Amino acid sequence: MRTGFYEYKEIITQNLIVFIRLRGYSKLSLSKQTGLSRLTIDHILNGEITNPSVYNSNIEKIIQTFDLPNDYFLINQNDQISFAPKTYSQQSLTVQELFDGLDNVMDIFSMYLK
């Protein structure tokens, strides 16, 4: 399995966001599917993991969980979804904040769904 994901963090983050939205996952549901903590998912999406081996193993875990090709998150997925973040203008930052807020509401809702 490929272990050099760390150097492609930016494109992986964008593609992971597209993947989450296309599949209809929240951060919590992705966490439950993969076995990674919700905080780890947040750290991946925010680019806050600074240890390359930890980052690589987390991405490998996501790839294995969903039986994806090793290079799935390295290939630009933005064409598959119209609302994927392509630039970070002030407007798209506001939209991203709204999506994050909605994601948090969905996480809270899912705790009460059991």
C-alpha positions, 0 to 999 in steps of 0.5 A: 500500500502507498505510504506517501500520502502526507506530501499530498495533504491539500489535495487529499483534504479536498477529495476527502471532503468531496467523498464525504459529501457524495456519500452523505456522511457526517464526520461522526458517521465517517468516524464510526465507519473507519474506526478513526476518532471524530477528532482525528477526522477533524485533524485530517480535514484541517491539516493538523496532523504533523506526523507523516506516518500517523497521517499516512496510516489514517488515510490508508485506514479510510482507503481500506474501509471503503475498498478504494483504489490506493490513489483515490484521494490523489486524483482530483474529485472536484469535477464530481460535485458542484459544491466542492471547495475549489477556491477559498474566497470569503464567500466560500469560507462562509459556505464552509462554516455553514457546512461545518455547522450543519455537520455539527448539528448532524453529529448531535442528532446522531447521538440521540438516534440510537 
